[in-house]
Amino acid sequence: RSGARRRFDPRAYLPPLDELLDALRDRAYVVKCAPGIDFAVLEQLGFDGEIEVTSLAGSVREACLWSRRLSAGGERRRATVLDTG
């Protein structure tokens, strides 16, 4: 994030997510991203792993991209809900 604004287009990340995914291709990895990442753009970039969205106390906090080598049982999307109570 630069300044007070979140970046929702993964090509605007630093480094750009498309370049990072190219560099990590054929490796096991997890990348933490903004919670509002556009899933359709991820598909356009060729991401074929699992997307895990995590919420804490009812607020979405992050999205993690799990490489295909680390994804759980071929799942494409997963939600993890953490409660403070």
N, C-alpha and C positions, 0 to 999 in steps of 0.2 A: 504494500500500500504506500502511496506517495501522498503526503499531506493528509487531509482529513477524508479523502474519498476512497472508497473501495474500488477495485478493478474487477469487473465481472467478465470482461472478454479476456480469456486466457492468453491471447496473443499479445496483450498489453502488459502482461506480467514482466518482471525483471528477474531472471531472464525470461524471454517469451516461452510459454509452455510448449509450443510446437517444437522449438529448438531443444528444449530440455528433454522432451519425449524422444526426439531423434537420437540424442546423445545417450539415453538410457536404454534404447531398444535392445532387446535380448538379455536384459538384466532383470534381477528381482529388485523392485523398488516400491516405495510409498511416497507420494507427494501430497503435502497439505496445501489446500487451496481455499479461496474465499467461499463462504457458504452459499453465495448466490451464483456460482459458476453455471454457465449455460451448457447443459448436457448435450444439446444439439451441436454446439461448436466442438465439444470434445469428440463426438462421432466424426465430424468433418476433419478433425486433426488425425483421425485414425486410431484414437485410444480404444483399446479392446479389452481392458481390464475391468475391475470392479470399482464402483463409486460408492463410498460410504459417507453418509451424511450424519453428523452427530449433533444432537440437541442437548442442552443443559437447562433444566428448570423451565422448559417450554420455549426456549430460544435456540434457533439453529446457530451453531457456533463455527462449524467447519465442514468442509468436504475433503475427503482423502481419496486419492487415486491409487488403487492397489494394482500393481502389474498383474498380468495374466498368470505369471508364475507364482504369485502370492495370493491370488484370489481364492476364496473359500468355495470349493465345489462348483465352480462354473457360474456362480451368481454374478449378475451384472450390477445390481443396486442393492444397497443395504442401508437401513436406518438404525442408528444406535441412540437410545434415549437414556439419558442420565438424570436422575432425580436427586435433589439435594436433601430430601426429607426423610 
